[in-house]
Amino acid sequence: MLFPVQGNSDVKNGGQSFWQKFFPDLHELLFGKANIEDPPAGPAISKASKVKKTGAAKKPARLLVKKAVIARSPIKTASDKKEKNDSPLQLERALSNPILKPHELNEWESQATFNPAAIYADGKVHLIYRAVGRDNVSVLGYAMSHNGRHIHERLADPAYYSKTKNEIIEQNERLAYISGGGWNGGCEDPRTTLIDDVVYLLYTAFDGWGSVRIAMSTIALDDFLNKRWNWEEPVLISPPGEINKNWVMFPEKVNGKFAILHSVSPTVRIDYFDSMDELRDEDKFINSKYVKSARRKSWDSWVRGAGPPPIKTKYGWLLLYHAMDVKDPDRYKLGAMLLDLKDPTKILYRSNAPVLEPDECYENEGFKAGVVYACGAVVLDGKLFVYYGGADAVTCVATADLAAFLKELMTTGAPKVRGVAKPKRKVYDHGKALKKKPARLA
């Protein structure tokens, strides 16, 4: 687009130019202050332009004006106008996202690679991710990262799969159930927890027909690190005839007992065990109860379930969870809550807004649009790394400074337990010096 150029004749004739009349500020920027007694001399033309033929002299002047407008114009693009959220409670996506995509040459993971579990061991981040192939069966793959943001190793074969379909099949009526593809059954949405050199694996076992239950298996850490997949025979720990998902195991014993969190709506529900072998009894199940939450005026008016296993901090157990807004029903979002260390059924603080929403293209282009679904999280050098599936298709990671994240959660998240004081905002403002410093994180 070309613009009218200031001319001396406009001022000499006692009138205003186009720019003076309609864009006085821009006129001053481009041509300087003008007055009737001392009219401005118009935009300069380079020596090179004087050599050109007659009739072409005005073109360089117009180009100069155009460049000046672009460089100094106060008008912003749509992306520039978008307000940046600088809250410490907002997870920041890695520029390397998605860090895992389907591998077309591997049939078992050619359609989707998503919803990864994560543990940190031997100085590395180990991911166990859900993979779906052309046969629409879900299996679990393995990948490793040195820095948490990039994949440095990925195996060509599955790390875990259901040995036979009859292993978990039940004679029930067929369910109207599909989760990220994989309608032929398999292992879905894994969570891994490391306790005393044993890796515990919880996942959703779907038989492809009428059973959606929680299964558990274990493997020695040494075997896990050396990719010797000597998994223990899986055991179903949720009752038959029910649909159960999103169960997580605490990364250490709580009050001397193993703990499995199996519901966050309407309340946090946890079962405790002296030994996980108790669940190998064929008649022993964890009886869970899920009720759709009634937080009607909140962003999480429909709480779906827990995300990654809880992370222990000085302030409490940090639990990320999945939720939806009934007013925005087609978008899975991620929230955060802080649970009491001694009694994790007590919610101390809860985020008043999502910490991650499905806004990027890779979170909306896949099997299911509008999904961020986290199954794993680790802490590296004081930074929280959250691993999640985007659009039920790819694996991604987002991060936050853990200390700042927790302080913001405790400052802005309304206390949920009577007697829990809400920290004053000034305590954490701009890192001001305090007489009594906040307790350091574990």
C-alpha positions in Angstrom: 0.0 0.0 0.0 1.4 3.5 -0.9 0.6 6.6 1.1 0.3 10.3 0.0 3.6 12.2 0.5 3.9 15.6 2.1 4.3 18.4 -0.4 5.5 22.0 0.1 2.6 23.4 -1.9 0.0 22.3 0.7 1.6 24.6 3.4 2.5 27.4 1.1 -1.2 27.7 0.1 -2.1 28.1 3.7 -3.7 24.6 4.0 -2.9 21.4 5.8 -1.6 18.2 4.1 -3.4 14.9 4.2 -1.0 13.7 7.0 -1.3 16.9 9.1 -5.1 16.9 8.9 -5.8 13.2 9.7 -2.6 11.8 11.2 -0.8 14.7 13.0 1.3 12.5 15.3 2.5 10.4 12.4 3.1 13.5 10.3 5.4 14.9 13.0 7.2 11.5 13.3 7.9 11.3 9.5 8.4 15.0 8.5 9.1 16.8 11.8 7.2 19.8 13.1 5.9 22.1 10.4 4.8 25.7 10.4 3.5 28.2 7.9 6.6 30.5 8.1 9.2 27.7 7.7 7.7 24.9 5.7 9.4 21.5 5.7 11.3 20.3 2.8 9.6 16.9 2.2 11.2 13.5 2.6 14.8 13.1 1.5 15.7 11.2 -1.7 18.9 9.3 -2.0 21.6 10.2 -4.6 20.9 7.0 -6.4 17.4 8.0 -7.0 18.4 11.3 -8.7 20.3 9.3 -11.4 17.1 7.4 -12.4 14.9 8.5 -15.2 12.3 11.2 -14.8 9.0 9.9 -13.4 10.7 7.3 -11.1 11.9 9.9 -8.6 8.8 9.7 -6.4 9.0 5.9 -6.0 12.0 5.9 -3.6 10.3 8.6 -1.5 7.2 6.5 -1.2 9.2 3.4 -0.2 11.0 5.4 2.4 7.8 6.5 4.0 6.4 2.9 3.9 9.4 1.6 5.7 9.2 4.3 8.3 5.6 3.5 9.0 6.3 -0.3 9.4 9.3 0.4 11.8 7.6 2.9 14.0 3.9 2.2 13.7 2.2 1.7 17.1 -0.3 -0.7 15.6 0.2 -4.3 16.7 -0.7 -7.5 15.0 -3.3 -9.8 16.5 -0.6 -12.0 18.0 1.1 -9.0 19.6 -2.3 -7.8 21.1 -2.7 -11.2 22.8 -2.1 -10.7 26.5 0.8 -12.8 27.8 0.0 -14.7 31.0 3.1 -14.4 33.3 1.5 -16.2 36.2 4.0 -18.6 37.9 1.0 -21.0 38.1 0.9 -21.4 34.3 2.9 -24.2 32.8 5.2 -23.2 29.9 5.3 -25.4 26.9 8.6 -26.6 25.5 9.6 -25.2 22.2 10.5 -28.8 21.2 6.8 -29.9 21.5 5.6 -32.4 20.5 8.6 -34.4 21.8 7.2 -37.8 20.6 5.2 -38.4 17.5 3.8 -41.6 15.9 6.4 -43.7 14.1 5.0 -44.8 10.7 7.6 -47.5 10.3 6.7 -49.2 13.6 3.2 -50.6 13.2 2.5 -50.8 16.9 3.0 -47.0 17.3 2.1 -45.7 13.9 -1.2 -44.0 14.8 -0.6 -42.3 18.2 2.0 -41.9 20.9 0.6 -40.1 23.9 -0.3 -39.9 27.7 3.2 -40.7 29.0 4.1 -41.8 32.5 7.4 -40.6 33.9 10.0 -41.4 36.5 13.5 -39.9 37.2 16.2 -42.4 37.9 19.9 -42.8 37.1 20.1 -39.1 36.1 17.6 -39.6 33.3 13.9 -39.1 32.7 12.2 -42.3 31.7 8.9 -42.2 29.8 6.4 -45.1 29.4 3.9 -43.9 26.8 0.7 -45.2 25.3 1.0 -46.2 21.7 -1.7 -47.2 19.2 -0.9 -49.0 15.9 -2.8 -49.9 12.8 -4.5 -52.8 14.7 -6.0 -50.3 17.1 -4.5 -52.0 20.1 -2.9 -49.9 22.9 0.6 -51.0 24.1 3.3 -49.2 26.1 6.5 -47.8 24.6 9.7 -46.5 26.2 11.7 -43.3 25.6 14.4 -41.6 27.6 15.5 -38.0 27.9 18.7 -36.5 29.5 17.3 -33.0 29.9 13.6 -33.6 30.1 12.8 -31.6 26.9 14.2 -33.8 24.1 14.1 -37.5 23.4 17.5 -39.1 23.3 16.5 -42.8 23.2 13.4 -44.5 21.8 13.0 -48.3 21.5 11.8 -50.0 18.4 9.7 -52.5 20.3 7.0 -52.1 23.0 8.1 -52.1 26.6 4.8 -53.6 27.9 1.7 -55.2 26.3 -1.1 -57.5 27.3 0.1 -61.0 26.7 -3.2 -62.2 25.4 -6.6 -60.6 25.0 -8.1 -63.3 27.3 -5.9 -62.1 30.1 -8.5 -59.4 31.0 -11.5 -60.2 28.9 -14.9 -60.6 30.6 -18.2 -61.8 29.4 -20.1 -58.5 29.6 -22.2 -56.5 27.2 -20.1 -54.4 24.9 -19.4 -50.9 26.3 -19.8 -47.7 24.3 -16.2 -46.8 25.2 -13.4 -45.3 23.1 -10.4 -43.6 24.7 -7.9 -42.1 22.2 -8.5 -44.8 19.6 -7.4 -48.3 20.6 -10.9 -49.7 20.5 -9.5 -53.2 20.2 -8.3 -53.0 23.8 -4.9 -53.1 25.5 -3.0 -50.9 28.0 -4.1 -47.3 28.3 -2.9 -44.2 30.2 0.0 -45.6 32.3 1.2 -44.1 35.6 4.6 -45.2 37.0 5.9 -44.8 40.6 9.4 -45.7 41.9 9.5 -47.0 45.5 12.4 -48.8 47.1 14.0 -49.8 43.7 10.7 -51.2 42.4 8.8 -49.5 39.5 5.0 -49.8 40.0 2.9 -49.5 36.9 -0.8 -48.7 37.0 -2.8 -48.6 33.8 -6.3 -48.8 32.4 -6.9 -52.3 31.1 -9.5 -52.4 28.3 -10.5 -55.8 26.8 -11.9 -54.3 23.7 -15.4 -55.3 24.7 -17.0 -54.9 28.1 -14.4 -54.3 30.8 -12.5 -51.1 31.7 -10.5 -51.8 34.9 -7.3 -50.7 36.6 -4.4 -53.1 36.3 -1.1 -53.2 38.2 2.3 -54.7 37.4 5.8 -54.2 38.8 9.4 -54.5 37.7 12.8 -54.3 39.4 14.5 -50.9 38.8 17.7 -52.6 37.6 15.7 -54.5 35.0 13.9 -51.4 34.0 17.0 -49.3 33.6 18.6 -52.1 31.5 15.4 -52.6 29.4 14.9 -56.1 30.5 11.2 -56.1 30.5 10.6 -58.7 33.2 7.3 -57.4 34.3 5.4 -59.2 37.0 2.1 -60.8 36.0 -0.5 -58.0 36.0 -3.3 -58.1 38.5 -6.7 -56.3 38.2 -7.2 -54.1 41.3 -10.6 -52.5 40.5 -13.9 -54.5 40.7 -15.5 -56.1 37.6 -18.5 -54.4 36.0 -17.2 -50.9 36.6 -15.3 -48.3 34.5 -12.3 -47.0 36.4 -9.5 -44.7 35.2 -7.0 -42.2 36.6 -5.6 -44.1 39.6 -2.2 -43.0 41.0 0.2 -44.4 43.6 2.0 -42.1 46.0 5.8 -42.1 45.5 6.5 -43.1 49.1 4.6 -44.6 52.0 2.1 -42.4 53.8 2.0 -43.0 57.5 3.9 -46.2 56.9 1.6 -47.6 54.3 1.5 -47.8 50.5 -1.2 -45.4 49.2 -3.3 -45.4 46.0 -5.4 -42.4 45.2 -8.4 -43.5 43.1 -10.8 -40.5 43.1 -10.8 -36.7 43.4 -14.5 -36.1 43.0 -16.5 -35.2 45.0 -13.7 -35.9 47.5 -10.2 -37.3 47.5 -10.3 -41.0 48.2 -7.3 -43.1 49.1 -6.8 -46.8 50.0 -3.8 -47.9 52.2 -1.9 -51.2 52.2 0.8 -52.7 54.3 2.0 -54.6 51.2 1.0 -54.3 47.6 0.8 -58.1 47.5 -2.5 -57.7 49.3 -4.0 -56.8 45.9 -2.9 -60.1 44.4 -5.7 -61.8 46.2 -8.3 -62.5 43.5 -11.1 -61.4 45.8 -9.3 -58.1 46.9 -10.3 -55.0 45.1 -10.3 -51.2 45.7 -13.8 -50.0 45.7 -13.9 -46.5 44.3 -16.7 -44.0 43.9 -16.9 -41.2 41.4 -19.5 -38.5 41.5 -19.5 -35.6 39.1 -18.5 -32.5 41.1 -20.9 -29.7 41.7 -18.4 -26.8 41.4 -20.8 -25.0 39.1 -19.1 -21.6 39.1 -15.6 -22.9 38.8 -13.4 -23.6 35.7 -13.3 -27.3 37.0 -17.1 -27.8 37.3 -16.6 -31.3 35.9 -13.6 -32.9 37.6 -12.4 -36.0 35.7 -9.6 -37.5 37.7 -6.0 -37.4 38.9 -3.1 -36.7 36.5 0.5 -37.8 37.4 1.3 -39.4 40.7 1.5 -36.8 43.6 4.8 -35.0 44.1 5.9 -34.4 47.7 6.9 -30.9 48.8 7.4 -29.2 52.2 4.0 -27.6 51.8 2.0 -30.8 50.9 1.4 -33.3 48.1 1.2 -31.5 44.8 -1.5 -33.2 42.7 -2.3 -32.2 39.1 -5.8 -33.2 37.9 -7.9 -33.2 34.8 -11.1 -31.2 34.6 -13.6 -29.6 32.3 -15.9 -26.7 32.4 -19.6 -27.4 31.7 -19.6 -24.1 29.9 -16.6 -25.2 27.8 -17.3 -29.0 27.6 -15.1 -30.0 24.7 -11.7 -29.1 26.3 -9.7 -31.1 28.8 -7.7 -28.8 31.1 -5.2 -29.3 33.8 -5.5 -28.0 37.4 -3.4 -28.2 40.6 -4.2 -28.8 44.2 -2.1 -29.2 47.3 -2.9 -32.1 49.7 -2.1 -32.4 53.4 1.1 -34.4 53.9 -0.2 -36.5 56.8 -3.8 -36.8 55.5 -3.8 -36.4 51.7 -7.6 -36.6 51.6 -7.6 -33.0 52.8 -7.3 -30.4 50.0 -5.3 -27.4 51.3 -5.2 -25.3 48.2 -6.7 -25.5 44.7 -5.9 -23.5 41.6 -8.6 -21.0 40.7 -7.8 -21.3 37.0 -6.3 -24.0 34.8 -2.5 -24.4 34.8 -2.6 -25.7 31.2 -5.3 -25.5 28.5 -5.4 -27.1 25.0 -4.6 -24.0 22.9 -1.8 -25.2 20.6 -2.4 -26.8 17.3 -0.8 -30.1 18.4 -3.4 -30.2 21.2 -6.2 -29.9 18.8 -5.1 -31.9 15.7 -5.4 -35.6 16.5 -7.8 -38.3 17.5 -9.6 -35.9 19.9 -9.3 -32.2 19.7 -9.0 -30.0 22.7 -7.1 -32.4 25.0 -4.2 -32.0 27.4 -3.9 -35.2 29.4 -1.0 -35.5 31.8 0.1 -38.8 33.2 3.7 -38.1 34.3 5.7 -35.4 36.2 9.2 -35.1 37.6 11.3 -32.4 39.3 14.7 -31.5 37.8 16.9 -28.9 39.4 13.9 -27.1 41.0 11.8 -27.2 37.9 8.6 -29.1 37.4 8.3 -31.1 34.2 4.8 -32.2 33.3 4.4 -34.8 30.5 1.1 -34.9 28.7 -0.7 -36.2 25.7 -1.9 -33.7 23.1 -5.2 -34.4 21.2 -4.8 -38.1 22.0 -2.0 -38.2 19.4 1.4 -36.9 20.5 3.5 -36.5 23.6 4.4 -33.1 25.0 6.1 -31.4 28.0 5.5 -28.2 29.9 7.4 -26.7 32.8 7.3 -24.3 35.7 9.6 -23.2 38.5 8.4 -25.4 41.3 9.0 -22.9 44.2 7.2 -20.1 42.4 4.4 -22.5 41.3 3.7 -23.6 44.8 3.8 -20.1 46.3 1.4 -18.8 43.7 -0.9 -21.8 44.3 -0.9 -21.1 48.1 -1.4 -17.4 47.5 -4.2 -17.4 44.9 -5.8 -20.8 45.6 -8.5 -20.5 48.2 -7.9 -22.6 51.3 -10.1 -25.7 51.4 -9.5 -26.7 55.0 -10.7 -24.7 58.0 -7.8 -23.3 59.9 -5.3 -23.2 57.0 -4.1 -19.6 56.7 -3.8 -18.1 53.2 -0.3 -16.6 52.8 -0.3 -12.8 52.2 0.6 -11.7 48.7 3.3 -9.4 50.1 5.3 -12.3 51.5 6.3 -13.4 48.0 6.3 -10.2 46.0 9.4 -9.7 43.9 11.6 -11.8 46.2 11.7 -9.1 49.0 13.8 -9.9 52.0 11.8 -11.3 54.9 12.6 -11.6 58.6 11.5 -15.2 58.4 12.0 -16.9 55.1 9.5 -19.5 53.8 10.4 -23.1 54.3 12.5 -24.6 51.5 11.1 -27.2 49.3 12.2 -30.8 49.7 
